[in-house]
Amino acid sequence: MRIAYEQKLAKDISVFINLDINNVLNKINEASATSGTSPIIKYEPGRQFWLEAGVKW
């Protein structure tokens, strides 16, 4: 999920901020494996937040 905001300033200059949220539902992704003692490998990346801010000109 991405939430973005951009504000135009003078002439061709604008500032922006983006908030990215990965794995919003905090869901565990399962993948099958053919080797090892367990047939299921659980991949848990967890919820991540990324904040980006910048200026465009």
Phi, psi and omega in degrees: 000140178229133173244125184232146176220136178224135180237124179278133177252205182296142178052238184261022183257134175216152176248150181218159175215134179234139174239116177256134177237113179264143181058059184302320183274359180055044184272142177274125177267129181252142177225142181272150179229149181263344180246164180097179182275337182249135180282349182241130174251126179263125179254117184238091180285338182076171180278137180232143177240130177235129180245130179231136178223147181191179180233135176248138175213000000 
